[in-house]
Amino acid sequence: YLQYHSSHSHNKNTSNNQAASRRNVPEPPSNFTWVDPGWLAACASPTCPSHHKFLFECGIRHVISLMKQRPTNAMESVQLPKLNRLKIRIDDYCAPTLNQIRQFIRIVEDANDRKEAVAVHCANGKGISGTMLACYLVKMKRISAVDALKEIRRMRPGSVESAEQEKAVEQFYQSLLSLCQNC
């Protein structure tokens, strides 16, 4: 049942996305949620023009891809809303480095300083995206790695998929603690 239900839901979403694309109606990418409403959202990889239109209409101006490779459905030739596309390349199911986490946080903070919202995605919007989002919560809410992981999993079930990704959140938390001790 679970396998049928999952593939049935996927086919339904694909059909809905294709229909929305034909009508040019904004359609949210799979797994879209605001983590910090109006400032930072996450989703699975946007796969059609209606996803990009949805993101733009939500006020998002920057889309950070955490995927190592370009999606097979890359749409460079399609006219899309003016979204600044940024890439931080990370292998699927791997953890970001501290430098990649800091780069992500800096991009989000810089955009937010300009009153611009950001969306982040990996393939499914769970593992690597969830890891980056948990690190964002550590820094912005000044909470522990454990609390950030609980919070992001409450907001976005399935986030942070491996022990390696959990460890990256803890390492980022520890790096912030050591910075504070040197102040």
GICOR-V121651 format. One line per field, one symbol per residue. psi: psi as a letter, one per 20 degrees, with the letter a starting at -180 (. if undefined). A space follows every 10 residues. Layout:
psi->???
//
This chain:
psi->gggggghggg hggggggggg ghikpppqqq kpqphnpigp rqrrppirhh ggggggiijp ipoopjpgqp qikplhipor qnpopqpoop qpjrqqrhhh ghgggggggg ghhjkpqqqq qbgikffggh gggghghggh ilrrgghggg ghhghnpiqn irhggghhgg ggghhhghgh hi.
//
